[in-house]
């Protein structure tokens, strides 16, 4: 899933089914670079959502999270990071960040209705 397209703007990608939301959520979780994730994992949410659905309550699944990605200017990026021993490393003494901070947003009901 192209997370950058799900930015919460009117021109952003549309999440139409809860499977799309879980894919968006899973992409955010598996794309993390650290050892912890403040948004948790799908196992934290899906059992509760499924039990609510079975009891007649239709949950609304919401995700709104900021994430880091490399800046799109490759010339500037090459001055801010190095690639050595199959690893990306900071350039010593860099004065700006090689990252930008976009956001991913999506919401969907856990049940699809058509009339």
Biopython code that builds the backbone (N, CA, C, O; Angstrom):
import numpy as np
from Bio.PDB.StructureBuilder import StructureBuilder

atoms = [
    (1, "UNK", "N", (0.837, -1.171, 0.000)),
    (1, "UNK", "CA", (0.000, 0.000, 0.000)),
    (1, "UNK", "C", (0.888, 1.241, 0.000)),
    (1, "UNK", "O", (1.898, 1.283, 0.702)),
    (2, "UNK", "N", (0.525, 2.220, -0.760)),
    (2, "UNK", "CA", (1.274, 3.476, -0.838)),
    (2, "UNK", "C", (0.797, 4.396, 0.290)),
    (2, "UNK", "O", (-0.188, 5.119, 0.140)),
    (3, "UNK", "N", (1.499, 4.358, 1.404)),
    (3, "UNK", "CA", (1.110, 5.116, 2.592)),
    (3, "UNK", "C", (1.062, 6.615, 2.309)),
    (3, "UNK", "O", (0.187, 7.309, 2.827)),
    (4, "UNK", "N", (1.976, 7.118, 1.507)),
    (4, "UNK", "CA", (2.017, 8.556, 1.236)),
    (4, "UNK", "C", (0.727, 9.043, 0.587)),
    (4, "UNK", "O", (0.382, 10.216, 0.724)),
    (5, "UNK", "N", (0.011, 8.177, -0.113)),
    (5, "UNK", "CA", (-1.232, 8.571, -0.763)),
    (5, "UNK", "C", (-2.380, 8.698, 0.233)),
    (5, "UNK", "O", (-3.378, 9.353, -0.065)),
    (6, "UNK", "N", (-2.257, 8.088, 1.403)),
    (6, "UNK", "CA", (-3.298, 8.144, 2.432)),
    (6, "UNK", "C", (-2.958, 9.244, 3.428)),
    (6, "UNK", "O", (-2.646, 8.970, 4.587)),
    (7, "UNK", "N", (-3.022, 10.498, 2.966)),
    (7, "UNK", "CA", (-2.554, 11.604, 3.789)),
    (7, "UNK", "C", (-3.666, 12.418, 4.431)),
    (7, "UNK", "O", (-3.390, 13.439, 5.059)),
    (8, "UNK", "N", (-4.914, 11.993, 4.290)),
    (8, "UNK", "CA", (-6.029, 12.681, 4.930)),
    (8, "UNK", "C", (-6.528, 13.905, 4.195)),
    (8, "UNK", "O", (-7.433, 14.582, 4.683)),
    (9, "UNK", "N", (-5.969, 14.212, 3.040)),
    (9, "UNK", "CA", (-6.435, 15.365, 2.272)),
    (9, "UNK", "C", (-7.576, 14.946, 1.355)),
    (9, "UNK", "O", (-7.810, 13.755, 1.150)),
    (10, "UNK", "N", (-8.279, 15.920, 0.809)),
    (10, "UNK", "CA", (-9.387, 15.598, -0.083)),
    (10, "UNK", "C", (-8.903, 14.921, -1.358)),
    (10, "UNK", "O", (-9.675, 14.222, -2.015)),
    (11, "UNK", "N", (-7.646, 15.115, -1.717)),
    (11, "UNK", "CA", (-7.090, 14.457, -2.904)),
    (11, "UNK", "C", (-6.417, 13.131, -2.559)),
    (11, "UNK", "O", (-5.900, 12.450, -3.445)),
    (12, "UNK", "N", (-6.420, 12.762, -1.284)),
    (12, "UNK", "CA", (-5.742, 11.550, -0.840)),
    (12, "UNK", "C", (-6.453, 10.294, -1.289)),
    (12, "UNK", "O", (-7.593, 10.339, -1.750)),
    (13, "UNK", "N", (-5.766, 9.171, -1.151)),
    (13, "UNK", "CA", (-6.332, 7.872, -1.462)),
    (13, "UNK", "C", (-7.529, 7.610, -0.565)),
    (13, "UNK", "O", (-7.574, 8.092, 0.566)),
    (14, "UNK", "N", (-8.496, 6.854, -1.058)),
    (14, "UNK", "CA", (-9.681, 6.529, -0.291)),
    (14, "UNK", "C", (-9.604, 5.093, 0.194)),
    (14, "UNK", "O", (-9.353, 4.172, -0.582)),
    (15, "UNK", "N", (-9.822, 4.920, 1.478)),
    (15, "UNK", "CA", (-9.892, 3.580, 2.053)),
    (15, "UNK", "C", (-11.357, 3.177, 2.013)),
    (15, "UNK", "O", (-12.201, 3.828, 2.629)),
    (16, "UNK", "N", (-11.661, 2.105, 1.290)),
    (16, "UNK", "CA", (-13.053, 1.744, 1.050)),
    (16, "UNK", "C", (-13.529, 0.566, 1.878)),
    (16, "UNK", "O", (-14.733, 0.409, 2.085)),
    (17, "UNK", "N", (-12.626, -0.259, 2.353)),
    (17, "UNK", "CA", (-13.003, -1.444, 3.109)),
    (17, "UNK", "C", (-12.059, -1.608, 4.288)),
    (17, "UNK", "O", (-10.933, -1.111, 4.275)),
    (18, "UNK", "N", (-12.538, -2.320, 5.314)),
    (18, "UNK", "CA", (-11.684, -2.457, 6.492)),
    (18, "UNK", "C", (-10.403, -3.215, 6.187)),
    (18, "UNK", "O", (-9.401, -3.015, 6.873)),
    (19, "UNK", "N", (-10.405, -4.075, 5.183)),
    (19, "UNK", "CA", (-9.165, -4.746, 4.780)),
    (19, "UNK", "C", (-8.117, -3.743, 4.328)),
    (19, "UNK", "O", (-6.927, -3.928, 4.583)),
    (20, "UNK", "N", (-8.560, -2.663, 3.647)),
    (20, "UNK", "CA", (-7.639, -1.592, 3.240)),
    (20, "UNK", "C", (-7.051, -0.898, 4.463)),
    (20, "UNK", "O", (-5.862, -0.580, 4.495)),
    (21, "UNK", "N", (-7.901, -0.663, 5.476)),
    (21, "UNK", "CA", (-7.426, -0.012, 6.699)),
    (21, "UNK", "C", (-6.373, -0.883, 7.389)),
    (21, "UNK", "O", (-5.332, -0.384, 7.816)),
    (22, "UNK", "N", (-6.648, -2.188, 7.495)),
    (22, "UNK", "CA", (-5.678, -3.073, 8.145)),
    (22, "UNK", "C", (-4.373, -3.157, 7.344)),
    (22, "UNK", "O", (-3.302, -3.297, 7.934)),
    (23, "UNK", "N", (-4.448, -3.072, 6.017)),
    (23, "UNK", "CA", (-3.223, -3.040, 5.212)),
    (23, "UNK", "C", (-2.454, -1.739, 5.464)),
    (23, "UNK", "O", (-1.230, -1.753, 5.594)),
    (24, "UNK", "N", (-3.174, -0.623, 5.532)),
    (24, "UNK", "CA", (-2.529, 0.655, 5.839)),
    (24, "UNK", "C", (-1.871, 0.580, 7.213)),
    (24, "UNK", "O", (-0.716, 0.973, 7.373)),
    (25, "UNK", "N", (-2.598, 0.080, 8.193)),
    (25, "UNK", "CA", (-2.080, -0.041, 9.543)),
    (25, "UNK", "C", (-0.860, -0.963, 9.576)),
    (25, "UNK", "O", (0.158, -0.628, 10.181)),
    (26, "UNK", "N", (-0.964, -2.114, 8.929)),
    (26, "UNK", "CA", (0.140, -3.074, 8.888)),
    (26, "UNK", "C", (1.374, -2.503, 8.221)),
    (26, "UNK", "O", (2.497, -2.784, 8.640)),
    (27, "UNK", "N", (1.174, -1.704, 7.188)),
    (27, "UNK", "CA", (2.308, -1.068, 6.511)),
    (27, "UNK", "C", (3.014, -0.103, 7.456)),
    (27, "UNK", "O", (4.243, -0.051, 7.490)),
    (28, "UNK", "N", (2.239, 0.657, 8.220)),
    (28, "UNK", "CA", (2.848, 1.584, 9.179)),
    (28, "UNK", "C", (3.636, 0.820, 10.240)),
    (28, "UNK", "O", (4.738, 1.229, 10.604)),
    (29, "UNK", "N", (3.083, -0.286, 10.739)),
    (29, "UNK", "CA", (3.754, -1.058, 11.793)),
    (29, "UNK", "C", (5.026, -1.715, 11.267)),
    (29, "UNK", "O", (6.065, -1.661, 11.924)),
    (30, "UNK", "N", (4.955, -2.332, 10.093)),
    (30, "UNK", "CA", (6.122, -3.059, 9.580)),
    (30, "UNK", "C", (7.173, -2.136, 8.978)),
    (30, "UNK", "O", (8.293, -2.572, 8.710)),
    (31, "UNK", "N", (6.838, -0.886, 8.763)),
    (31, "UNK", "CA", (7.805, 0.060, 8.213)),
    (31, "UNK", "C", (8.615, 0.764, 9.285)),
    (31, "UNK", "O", (9.528, 1.523, 8.957)),
    (32, "UNK", "N", (8.318, 0.543, 10.532)),
    (32, "UNK", "CA", (9.030, 1.238, 11.601)),
    (32, "UNK", "C", (10.500, 0.834, 11.608)),
    (32, "UNK", "O", (10.855, -0.275, 11.208)),
    (33, "UNK", "N", (11.329, 1.731, 12.059)),
    (33, "UNK", "CA", (12.763, 1.442, 12.087)),
    (33, "UNK", "C", (13.269, 1.164, 13.492)),
    (33, "UNK", "O", (14.358, 0.613, 13.653)),
    (34, "UNK", "N", (12.507, 1.531, 14.509)),
    (34, "UNK", "CA", (12.917, 1.285, 15.889)),
    (34, "UNK", "C", (12.361, -0.034, 16.403)),
    (34, "UNK", "O", (11.726, -0.784, 15.661)),
    (35, "UNK", "N", (12.602, -0.306, 17.670)),
    (35, "UNK", "CA", (12.146, -1.567, 18.257)),
    (35, "UNK", "C", (10.745, -1.472, 18.828)),
    (35, "UNK", "O", (10.137, -2.499, 19.129)),
    (36, "UNK", "N", (10.219, -0.271, 18.983)),
    (36, "UNK", "CA", (8.871, -0.112, 19.520)),
    (36, "UNK", "C", (7.997, 0.635, 18.527)),
    (36, "UNK", "O", (8.489, 1.353, 17.657)),
    (37, "UNK", "N", (6.706, 0.453, 18.673)),
    (37, "UNK", "CA", (5.752, 1.160, 17.831)),
    (37, "UNK", "C", (4.664, 1.720, 18.728)),
    (37, "UNK", "O", (4.015, 0.965, 19.450)),
    (38, "UNK", "N", (4.453, 3.020, 18.697)),
    (38, "UNK", "CA", (3.433, 3.630, 19.549)),
    (38, "UNK", "C", (2.023, 3.312, 19.077)),
    (38, "UNK", "O", (1.067, 3.522, 19.824)),
    (39, "UNK", "N", (1.868, 2.812, 17.859)),
    (39, "UNK", "CA", (0.519, 2.494, 17.397)),
    (39, "UNK", "C", (0.150, 1.042, 17.645)),
    (39, "UNK", "O", (-0.975, 0.638, 17.349)),
    (40, "UNK", "N", (1.064, 0.249, 18.180)),
    (40, "UNK", "CA", (0.745, -1.144, 18.490)),
    (40, "UNK", "C", (0.778, -2.030, 17.253)),
    (40, "UNK", "O", (1.459, -1.730, 16.272)),
    (41, "UNK", "N", (0.039, -3.112, 17.317)),
    (41, "UNK", "CA", (-0.070, -4.057, 16.206)),
    (41, "UNK", "C", (-1.534, -4.389, 16.003)),
    (41, "UNK", "O", (-2.356, -4.105, 16.874)),
    (42, "UNK", "N", (-1.875, -4.980, 14.878)),
    (42, "UNK", "CA", (-3.285, -5.270, 14.584)),
    (42, "UNK", "C", (-3.907, -6.181, 15.635)),
    (42, "UNK", "O", (-5.110, -6.100, 15.885)),
    (43, "UNK", "N", (-3.112, -7.043, 16.251)),
    (43, "UNK", "CA", (-3.647, -7.934, 17.295)),
    (43, "UNK", "C", (-4.154, -7.139, 18.498)),
    (43, "UNK", "O", (-4.934, -7.664, 19.293)),
    (44, "UNK", "N", (-3.726, -5.884, 18.646)),
    (44, "UNK", "CA", (-4.225, -5.038, 19.726)),
    (44, "UNK", "C", (-5.646, -4.549, 19.456)),
    (44, "UNK", "O", (-6.361, -4.201, 20.395)),
    (45, "UNK", "N", (-6.066, -4.516, 18.202)),
    (45, "UNK", "CA", (-7.339, -3.904, 17.837)),
    (45, "UNK", "C", (-8.355, -4.873, 17.237)),
    (45, "UNK", "O", (-9.546, -4.769, 17.529)),
    (46, "UNK", "N", (-7.913, -5.799, 16.417)),
    (46, "UNK", "CA", (-8.847, -6.643, 15.672)),
    (46, "UNK", "C", (-9.748, -7.493, 16.563)),
    (46, "UNK", "O", (-10.945, -7.565, 16.284)),
    (47, "UNK", "N", (-9.247, -8.145, 17.626)),
    (47, "UNK", "CA", (-10.159, -8.945, 18.458)),
    (47, "UNK", "C", (-11.296, -8.116, 19.072)),
    (47, "UNK", "O", (-12.445, -8.557, 19.083)),
    (48, "UNK", "N", (-10.983, -6.927, 19.579)),
    (48, "UNK", "CA", (-12.015, -6.067, 20.136)),
    (48, "UNK", "C", (-12.994, -5.629, 19.054)),
    (48, "UNK", "O", (-14.206, -5.654, 19.267)),
    (49, "UNK", "N", (-12.485, -5.232, 17.908)),
    (49, "UNK", "CA", (-13.352, -4.801, 16.807)),
    (49, "UNK", "C", (-14.272, -5.941, 16.373)),
    (49, "UNK", "O", (-15.461, -5.721, 16.142)),
    (50, "UNK", "N", (-13.733, -7.154, 16.263)),
    (50, "UNK", "CA", (-14.548, -8.311, 15.871)),
    (50, "UNK", "C", (-15.616, -8.617, 16.912)),
    (50, "UNK", "O", (-16.746, -8.950, 16.556)),
    (51, "UNK", "N", (-15.272, -8.507, 18.205)),
    (51, "UNK", "CA", (-16.268, -8.810, 19.238)),
    (51, "UNK", "C", (-17.352, -7.737, 19.265)),
    (51, "UNK", "O", (-18.521, -8.056, 19.481)),
    (52, "UNK", "N", (-16.995, -6.484, 19.053)),
    (52, "UNK", "CA", (-18.005, -5.427, 18.962)),
    (52, "UNK", "C", (-18.952, -5.676, 17.793)),
    (52, "UNK", "O", (-20.165, -5.512, 17.919)),
    (53, "UNK", "N", (-18.390, -6.069, 16.667)),
    (53, "UNK", "CA", (-19.198, -6.339, 15.485)),
    (53, "UNK", "C", (-20.185, -7.480, 15.751)),
    (53, "UNK", "O", (-21.341, -7.406, 15.336)),
    (54, "UNK", "N", (-19.740, -8.522, 16.431)),
    (54, "UNK", "CA", (-20.619, -9.653, 16.761)),
    (54, "UNK", "C", (-21.736, -9.244, 17.716)),
    (54, "UNK", "O", (-22.808, -9.850, 17.707)),
    (55, "UNK", "N", (-21.497, -8.214, 18.546)),
    (55, "UNK", "CA", (-22.519, -7.766, 19.494)),
    (55, "UNK", "C", (-23.466, -6.734, 18.881)),
    (55, "UNK", "O", (-24.349, -6.223, 19.570)),
    (56, "UNK", "N", (-23.294, -6.427, 17.605)),
    (56, "UNK", "CA", (-24.187, -5.493, 16.923)),
    (56, "UNK", "C", (-23.662, -4.076, 16.828)),
    (56, "UNK", "O", (-24.315, -3.223, 16.228)),
    (57, "UNK", "N", (-22.504, -3.801, 17.401)),
    (57, "UNK", "CA", (-21.881, -2.479, 17.316)),
    (57, "UNK", "C", (-20.933, -2.473, 16.127)),
    (57, "UNK", "O", (-20.104, -3.371, 15.982)),
    (58, "UNK", "N", (-21.055, -1.465, 15.281)),
    (58, "UNK", "CA", (-20.171, -1.368, 14.116)),
    (58, "UNK", "C", (-19.039, -0.405, 14.448)),
    (58, "UNK", "O", (-19.236, 0.810, 14.468)),
    (59, "UNK", "N", (-17.846, -0.952, 14.710)),
    (59, "UNK", "CA", (-16.713, -0.088, 15.071)),
    (59, "UNK", "C", (-16.234, 0.743, 13.888)),
    (59, "UNK", "O", (-16.340, 0.339, 12.730)),
    (60, "UNK", "N", (-15.710, 1.907, 14.217)),
    (60, "UNK", "CA", (-15.036, 2.751, 13.226)),
    (60, "UNK", "C", (-13.551, 2.675, 13.529)),
    (60, "UNK", "O", (-13.102, 3.074, 14.603)),
    (61, "UNK", "N", (-12.801, 2.164, 12.578)),
    (61, "UNK", "CA", (-11.355, 2.018, 12.743)),
    (61, "UNK", "C", (-10.692, 3.301, 12.238)),
    (61, "UNK", "O", (-10.939, 3.730, 11.111)),
    (62, "UNK", "N", (-9.854, 3.907, 13.072)),
    (62, "UNK", "CA", (-9.215, 5.186, 12.748)),
    (62, "UNK", "C", (-7.702, 5.051, 12.886)),
    (62, "UNK", "O", (-7.205, 4.435, 13.828)),
    (63, "UNK", "N", (-6.987, 5.632, 11.943)),
    (63, "UNK", "CA", (-5.536, 5.712, 12.032)),
    (63, "UNK", "C", (-5.113, 7.108, 11.596)),
    (63, "UNK", "O", (-5.457, 7.563, 10.506)),
    (64, "UNK", "N", (-4.366, 7.776, 12.461)),
    (64, "UNK", "CA", (-3.799, 9.071, 12.126)),
    (64, "UNK", "C", (-2.419, 9.097, 12.757)),
    (64, "UNK", "O", (-2.295, 9.235, 13.974)),
    (65, "UNK", "N", (-1.390, 8.968, 11.951)),
    (65, "UNK", "CA", (-0.037, 8.851, 12.493)),
    (65, "UNK", "C", (0.957, 9.584, 11.603)),
    (65, "UNK", "O", (0.848, 9.571, 10.377)),
    (66, "UNK", "N", (1.919, 10.216, 12.243)),
    (66, "UNK", "CA", (3.029, 10.804, 11.500)),
    (66, "UNK", "C", (4.131, 9.764, 11.384)),
    (66, "UNK", "O", (4.253, 8.881, 12.233)),
    (67, "UNK", "N", (4.923, 9.869, 10.345)),
    (67, "UNK", "CA", (6.027, 8.927, 10.145)),
    (67, "UNK", "C", (7.163, 9.650, 9.433)),
    (67, "UNK", "O", (6.949, 10.641, 8.735)),
    (68, "UNK", "N", (8.364, 9.139, 9.622)),
    (68, "UNK", "CA", (9.529, 9.716, 8.951)),
    (68, "UNK", "C", (9.763, 9.016, 7.623)),
    (68, "UNK", "O", (9.589, 7.804, 7.501)),
    (69, "UNK", "N", (10.156, 9.792, 6.642)),
    (69, "UNK", "CA", (10.633, 9.236, 5.377)),
    (69, "UNK", "C", (11.737, 10.147, 4.869)),
    (69, "UNK", "O", (11.815, 11.323, 5.225)),
    (70, "UNK", "N", (12.578, 9.578, 4.036)),
    (70, "UNK", "CA", (13.669, 10.386, 3.487)),
    (70, "UNK", "C", (13.118, 11.524, 2.642)),
    (70, "UNK", "O", (12.096, 11.372, 1.972)),
    (71, "UNK", "N", (13.797, 12.661, 2.675)),
    (71, "UNK", "CA", (13.401, 13.785, 1.835)),
    (71, "UNK", "C", (13.486, 13.363, 0.372)),
    (71, "UNK", "O", (14.274, 12.486, 0.018)),
    (72, "UNK", "N", (12.691, 13.978, -0.456)),
    (72, "UNK", "CA", (12.626, 13.557, -1.861)),
    (72, "UNK", "C", (13.748, 14.146, -2.717)),
    (72, "UNK", "O", (13.981, 13.669, -3.827)),
    (73, "UNK", "N", (14.445, 15.167, -2.227)),
    (73, "UNK", "CA", (15.547, 15.781, -2.961)),
    (73, "UNK", "C", (16.792, 14.900, -2.827)),
    (73, "UNK", "O", (17.481, 14.950, -1.809)),
    (74, "UNK", "N", (17.077, 14.102, -3.844)),
    (74, "UNK", "CA", (18.173, 13.130, -3.759)),
    (74, "UNK", "C", (19.541, 13.790, -3.625)),
    (74, "UNK", "O", (20.437, 13.221, -3.002)),
    (75, "UNK", "N", (19.718, 14.967, -4.192)),
    (75, "UNK", "CA", (20.996, 15.660, -4.062)),
    (75, "UNK", "C", (21.225, 16.080, -2.620)),
    (75, "UNK", "O", (22.311, 15.874, -2.079)),
    (76, "UNK", "N", (20.220, 16.662, -1.998)),
    (76, "UNK", "CA", (20.337, 17.059, -0.587)),
    (76, "UNK", "C", (20.479, 15.824, 0.298)),
    (76, "UNK", "O", (21.248, 15.834, 1.259)),
    (77, "UNK", "N", (19.749, 14.770, -0.020)),
    (77, "UNK", "CA", (19.804, 13.545, 0.786)),
    (77, "UNK", "C", (21.200, 12.935, 0.764)),
    (77, "UNK", "O", (21.692, 12.477, 1.795)),
    (78, "UNK", "N", (21.836, 12.927, -0.395)),
    (78, "UNK", "CA", (23.167, 12.315, -0.501)),
    (78, "UNK", "C", (24.208, 13.064, 0.331)),
    (78, "UNK", "O", (25.255, 12.508, 0.661)),
    (79, "UNK", "N", (23.928, 14.317, 0.667)),
    (79, "UNK", "CA", (24.840, 15.082, 1.519)),
    (79, "UNK", "C", (24.550, 14.865, 3.006)),
    (79, "UNK", "O", (25.330, 15.289, 3.859)),
    (80, "UNK", "N", (23.429, 14.205, 3.320)),
    (80, "UNK", "CA", (23.015, 14.050, 4.717)),
    (80, "UNK", "C", (23.174, 12.632, 5.257)),
    (80, "UNK", "O", (23.169, 12.428, 6.470)),
    (81, "UNK", "N", (23.314, 11.653, 4.366)),
    (81, "UNK", "CA", (23.495, 10.266, 4.790)),
    (81, "UNK", "C", (24.595, 9.610, 3.957)),
    (81, "UNK", "O", (24.906, 10.055, 2.852)),
    (82, "UNK", "N", (25.170, 8.557, 4.502)),
    (82, "UNK", "CA", (26.142, 7.756, 3.751)),
    (82, "UNK", "C", (25.700, 6.306, 3.774)),
    (82, "UNK", "O", (24.933, 5.894, 4.645)),
    (83, "UNK", "N", (26.181, 5.542, 2.823)),
    (83, "UNK", "CA", (25.878, 4.120, 2.748)),
    (83, "UNK", "C", (27.190, 3.359, 2.871)),
    (83, "UNK", "O", (28.027, 3.400, 1.969)),
    (84, "UNK", "N", (27.364, 2.667, 3.988)),
    (84, "UNK", "CA", (28.591, 1.908, 4.228)),
    (84, "UNK", "C", (28.229, 0.572, 4.867)),
    (84, "UNK", "O", (27.386, 0.507, 5.761)),
    (85, "UNK", "N", (28.873, -0.486, 4.400)),
    (85, "UNK", "CA", (28.648, -1.825, 4.957)),
    (85, "UNK", "C", (27.162, -2.198, 4.973)),
    (85, "UNK", "O", (26.659, -2.758, 5.947)),
    (86, "UNK", "N", (26.472, -1.876, 3.878)),
    (86, "UNK", "CA", (25.036, -2.162, 3.739)),
    (86, "UNK", "C", (24.185, -1.477, 4.801)),
    (86, "UNK", "O", (23.122, -1.987, 5.156)),
    (87, "UNK", "N", (24.622, -0.349, 5.309)),
    (87, "UNK", "CA", (23.865, 0.416, 6.291)),
    (87, "UNK", "C", (23.839, 1.889, 5.904)),
    (87, "UNK", "O", (24.797, 2.419, 5.341)),
    (88, "UNK", "N", (22.719, 2.536, 6.220)),
    (88, "UNK", "CA", (22.618, 3.985, 6.050)),
    (88, "UNK", "C", (23.056, 4.636, 7.353)),
    (88, "UNK", "O", (22.617, 4.240, 8.433)),
    (89, "UNK", "N", (23.921, 5.634, 7.247)),
    (89, "UNK", "CA", (24.446, 6.315, 8.432)),
    (89, "UNK", "C", (24.328, 7.822, 8.261)),
    (89, "UNK", "O", (24.359, 8.344, 7.147)),
    (90, "UNK", "N", (24.190, 8.512, 9.402)),
    (90, "UNK", "CA", (24.195, 9.971, 9.390)),
    (90, "UNK", "C", (25.564, 10.482, 8.966)),
    (90, "UNK", "O", (26.585, 9.850, 9.238)),
    (91, "UNK", "N", (25.579, 11.617, 8.305)),
    (91, "UNK", "CA", (26.823, 12.317, 8.007)),
    (91, "UNK", "C", (27.182, 13.106, 9.264)),
    (91, "UNK", "O", (26.347, 13.836, 9.797)),
    (92, "UNK", "N", (28.405, 12.965, 9.734)),
    (92, "UNK", "CA", (28.852, 13.662, 10.936)),
    (92, "UNK", "C", (28.746, 15.170, 10.743)),
    (92, "UNK", "O", (29.200, 15.718, 9.739)),
    (93, "UNK", "N", (28.137, 15.826, 11.726)),
    (93, "UNK", "CA", (28.039, 17.285, 11.701)),
    (93, "UNK", "C", (26.964, 17.837, 10.763)),
    (93, "UNK", "O", (26.979, 19.026, 10.445)),
    (94, "UNK", "N", (26.049, 17.004, 10.325)),
    (94, "UNK", "CA", (25.015, 17.525, 9.415)),
    (94, "UNK", "C", (24.196, 18.606, 10.099)),
    (94, "UNK", "O", (23.976, 18.550, 11.308)),
    (95, "UNK", "N", (23.746, 19.589, 9.332)),
    (95, "UNK", "CA", (23.027, 20.726, 9.903)),
    (95, "UNK", "C", (21.525, 20.661, 9.662)),
    (95, "UNK", "O", (20.782, 21.500, 10.172)),
    (96, "UNK", "N", (21.072, 19.687, 8.903)),
    (96, "UNK", "CA", (19.636, 19.524, 8.694)),
    (96, "UNK", "C", (19.308, 18.036, 8.678)),
    (96, "UNK", "O", (20.199, 17.190, 8.601)),
    (97, "UNK", "N", (18.047, 17.739, 8.750)),
    (97, "UNK", "CA", (17.596, 16.347, 8.834)),
    (97, "UNK", "C", (17.388, 15.751, 7.443)),
    (97, "UNK", "O", (16.935, 16.450, 6.536)),
    (98, "UNK", "N", (17.711, 14.472, 7.263)),
    (98, "UNK", "CA", (17.436, 13.809, 5.989)),
    (98, "UNK", "C", (15.985, 13.324, 5.888)),
    (98, "UNK", "O", (15.613, 12.678, 4.909)),
    (99, "UNK", "N", (15.176, 13.634, 6.891)),
    (99, "UNK", "CA", (13.802, 13.139, 6.939)),
    (99, "UNK", "C", (12.788, 14.262, 6.810)),
    (99, "UNK", "O", (13.052, 15.413, 7.157)),
    (100, "UNK", "N", (11.646, 13.901, 6.311)),
    (100, "UNK", "CA", (10.484, 14.763, 6.398)),
    (100, "UNK", "C", (9.441, 14.008, 7.209)),
    (100, "UNK", "O", (9.579, 12.801, 7.411)),
    (101, "UNK", "N", (8.402, 14.689, 7.677)),
    (101, "UNK", "CA", (7.438, 14.093, 8.589)),
    (101, "UNK", "C", (6.018, 14.207, 8.035)),
    (101, "UNK", "O", (5.244, 15.054, 8.480)),
    (102, "UNK", "N", (5.674, 13.350, 7.061)),
    (102, "UNK", "CA", (4.294, 13.353, 6.562)),
    (102, "UNK", "C", (3.381, 12.601, 7.533)),
    (102, "UNK", "O", (3.842, 12.078, 8.547)),
    (103, "UNK", "N", (2.107, 12.552, 7.223)),
    (103, "UNK", "CA", (1.171, 11.810, 8.059)),
    (103, "UNK", "C", (0.333, 10.863, 7.215)),
    (103, "UNK", "O", (0.109, 11.090, 6.026)),
    (104, "UNK", "N", (-0.115, 9.822, 7.846)),
    (104, "UNK", "CA", (-1.012, 8.871, 7.207)),
    (104, "UNK", "C", (-2.327, 8.919, 7.968)),
    (104, "UNK", "O", (-2.333, 8.900, 9.199)),
    (105, "UNK", "N", (-3.431, 8.982, 7.252)),
    (105, "UNK", "CA", (-4.746, 9.070, 7.897)),
    (105, "UNK", "C", (-5.727, 8.168, 7.172)),
    (105, "UNK", "O", (-5.717, 8.069, 5.945)),
    (106, "UNK", "N", (-6.562, 7.522, 7.943)),
    (106, "UNK", "CA", (-7.605, 6.701, 7.344)),
    (106, "UNK", "C", (-8.632, 6.296, 8.376)),
    (106, "UNK", "O", (-8.302, 6.138, 9.551)),
    (107, "UNK", "N", (-9.861, 6.128, 7.957)),
    (107, "UNK", "CA", (-10.883, 5.584, 8.832)),
    (107, "UNK", "C", (-11.888, 4.820, 7.984)),
    (107, "UNK", "O", (-12.088, 5.113, 6.805)),
    (108, "UNK", "N", (-12.509, 3.842, 8.611)),
    (108, "UNK", "CA", (-13.459, 3.008, 7.891)),
    (108, "UNK", "C", (-14.329, 2.286, 8.911)),
    (108, "UNK", "O", (-13.879, 2.001, 10.021)),
    (109, "UNK", "N", (-15.568, 1.991, 8.544)),
    (109, "UNK", "CA", (-16.387, 1.138, 9.403)),
    (109, "UNK", "C", (-15.959, -0.297, 9.189)),
    (109, "UNK", "O", (-15.450, -0.644, 8.123)),
    (110, "UNK", "N", (-16.158, -1.128, 10.186)),
    (110, "UNK", "CA", (-15.731, -2.516, 10.084)),
    (110, "UNK", "C", (-16.707, -3.362, 9.282)),
    (110, "UNK", "O", (-16.463, -4.547, 9.055)),
    (111, "UNK", "N", (-17.796, -2.769, 8.856)),
    (111, "UNK", "CA", (-18.747, -3.502, 8.018)),
    (111, "UNK", "C", (-19.084, -2.643, 6.821)),
    (111, "UNK", "O", (-19.320, -1.443, 6.953)),
    (112, "UNK", "N", (-19.105, -3.259, 5.655)),
    (112, "UNK", "CA", (-19.438, -2.542, 4.420)),
    (112, "UNK", "C", (-20.940, -2.675, 4.145)),
    (112, "UNK", "O", (-21.501, -3.764, 4.262)),
    (113, "UNK", "N", (-21.580, -1.576, 3.784)),
    (113, "UNK", "CA", (-22.993, -1.597, 3.462)),
    (113, "UNK", "C", (-23.197, -1.097, 2.039)),
    (113, "UNK", "O", (-22.520, -0.175, 1.585)),
    (114, "UNK", "N", (-24.116, -1.706, 1.360)),
    (114, "UNK", "CA", (-24.548, -1.196, 0.050)),
    (114, "UNK", "C", (-26.062, -1.164, 0.049)),
    (114, "UNK", "O", (-26.711, -2.043, 0.617)),
    (115, "UNK", "N", (-26.613, -0.170, -0.578)),
    (115, "UNK", "CA", (-28.085, -0.048, -0.679)),
    (115, "UNK", "C", (-28.487, -0.103, -2.114)),
    (115, "UNK", "O", (-29.675, -0.019, -2.426)),
]
sb = StructureBuilder()
sb.init_structure("model")
sb.init_model(0)
sb.init_chain("A")
sb.init_seg("    ")
for serial, (resi, resn, name, xyz) in enumerate(atoms, 1):
    if name == "N":
        sb.init_residue(resn, " ", resi, " ")
    sb.init_atom(name, np.array(xyz, "f"), 0.0, 1.0, " ", f" {name:<3s}", serial, name[0])
structure = sb.get_structure()
